[in-house]
């Protein structure tokens, strides 16, 4: 399982994190880091994970740390991988890279259980969608037969409108008026000087 909050030791290298609990030893009972590192490189190349086995986890971006968690599972020859809210800590670019890795994993015979509340992601990456509400399965569907509104309704147990029809905002009376605004920064230098503006009810500030 790849937890939402990673289970890594920051001061260990990638190899040391991966082999923790499944240590490879050589004569005399010493850790065989080289053999483990070679296996990490092999897994990294096979699944397009691009991780340096000798890097320290504390120096890695969040997206790469998540790849280390995935390698930990593959190192143990797991066939079913559970990802718990995996994009919650990722930038959009990192999320796209994760989805590419997930497709590589499934193409090579791995099964993935992908847990998320983000409906667009569900529809983009899933083969089968199961909705759980209050600990019980309330429905199963496939992306070709579902949309975000359908899934949202299953999640909350009632009809949901994701697009609201709103009348144009009416600009009303002045609710805030500022004249000759002056602001000093942390070292008492003038950062803003002589700014004046009005804010009217219903007006959107840029």
Buried (B, 14 or more C-beta within 10 A) or exposed (E): BBBEEBEBEEEBBBBBBBBBEEEBEEEEEEBBBEBBBBBBBEBBEEBEBEBBBEBBBEEBEEBBBBBBBBBBBBBEEBEEBBBBBBBEBBEEEBBEBBBEBBEBBBEEEBEBEBBBEEBEBBBEBBEEBEBEEEEEEEBEBEBEEBEBBBBBBBBEEEEBEEEEEEEEEEEEEEEEEEEEEEEEEEEEEEEEEEEEEEEEEEBEEE
